[in-house]
Amino acid sequence: MERESTHRPASEDSGHGGSGAGRVTTRRRIRRGATTVAALLAIVAAASCAAAPGSAASDSMAVGTVAAEVSSARTGTPSLPEPTGPQPVGTTSLHLKDTSRADPWVPGAKARELMVSLWYPAKSRGGKRAPYMTAKESELILKGAEITGVPYDALSKTRTNAFSDAAPAGRARGLPLVVLSPGFTEPRSSLTALAEELASRGYVVAGIEHTYESLATAFPDGRVTTCVACEADKTQEFWNKVGQSRAADVSFVLDALTGKNPRWKGASLIAPSRIAMAGHSAGGASAIAAMLQDTRVRAGINLDGTTFAPIPDGGLSRPFLFLGTQAMHSPGGRDTTWERDWAHLTGWKRWLVVAGAEHASFTDTALLVEQLGIHRSPDLSGGRAIEITRSYVRAFFDLHLRHRPQPLLDRPSTRYPEVKPCDVVRKTCA
């Protein structure tokens, strides 16, 4: 499964932040679609939505506006909300190599290398809190977004709730597995608050860093790869390739965790018949691609992602949840891909939108930029957005992986009035 490679593409950053006309051109191209919220954790947290068909130009803001808001940013230490489940959370990272395929973005790399974070229920609390990301990753992300007024290591200082390499807890084949896929250009850490919540409720969570699609990916040997895929033209063929590549990444990670020679010491705790996936933006769109390719993925969630290639006429019968912004993803709205796919989802399905949410509201981004004083949504706070996302994602997986009834998914909630169930036929959400 793994072999060492000394190949280093010319476009790979070796730890100096990168420079040159090619990289500057890439930054300019990406920044044109950036939102203020997205600019902190990635040049474009909304890149897949902003560049894909059906995107909303109104989400974008000028770079000058971003810089003006950042100039008065606070520099306190950001932190993620504590998970609500009863179990302590452990985490570890895996460096995996798929020698069966070349890298889709750097063909000269004969093996596809991935960094994967695992979150899981731990036997006890204590030990070292896990870092949110490395200082170098934080530096490259902030420099790439041209954020000033914030220390370059600000993101790496984010306080998490999981303990590094804690001993996993659970019975053999007793823990459901959820795969998380971040948005295009975003690191796997952008879904940490959701991952910690699920782990505290008895799930194993695998967050995949899709190498060369993320702005900065640090490997154990000190290499830091950058976003080679950002240099490509964002055509429909490009986004189809993103979906296909990510689906292959998901299948490989499932092999590494549930195959004959698993790469994690706690792999025997995973229930191989209870696997699902959720993703944000391009990661959410990739959930459909992964489910079509790999029947091990029993259920999926798309968090505000414009989807890729249509579902085949044969349909997709496994459970699926759309959860997105009201402005972008209401039926009859600007993104038409959800309606196209809805007709081909033949199993259990729900379409929910969140009033006041922005594209980044379904990740850690909205909360962290709020805590750093860069941006605050006037309609939905970052903390509230995380609470909503956690609740609905958890309910979906509890229903379909644990078969526990979830009234939250069947009717409007007085606890979460921001969440609107959608009627696709009537093109209303209320």
Protein Blocks (a to p, Z undefined) as FASTA:
>chain_A
ZZcdfbdcfklcehgopaajklmmmmmmmmmmpcfklmmmpmblmlmmmmmghiafklpc
cfklmmmmmmmccfbdcdddddfbfbdcdddddddddfkbccfklmmlmbdcdddddddd
dfbgcdjdddfbdfklmmmmmmmnopghiafklmmmpccfbdehiaceddehkaccdddd
ddehiafklmmmmmmmmmmnopacdddddehkafbdcdfkopacddfklmpccdfklmmm
mmmmmmmmmmmmmmmmmmmbdcbfklmmpcfklccdddehjlmmmmmmmmmmmmklmbdc
dehiacfddddfkopabdcdddddfklmgghilblklmmmmmmmmbdcdddddehiafkl
mmmklmmmmmnomaccfkbcfklmmmmmmmmmmmmmmmmmnopacfklmpccfklmmbcc
ddfklopaZZ
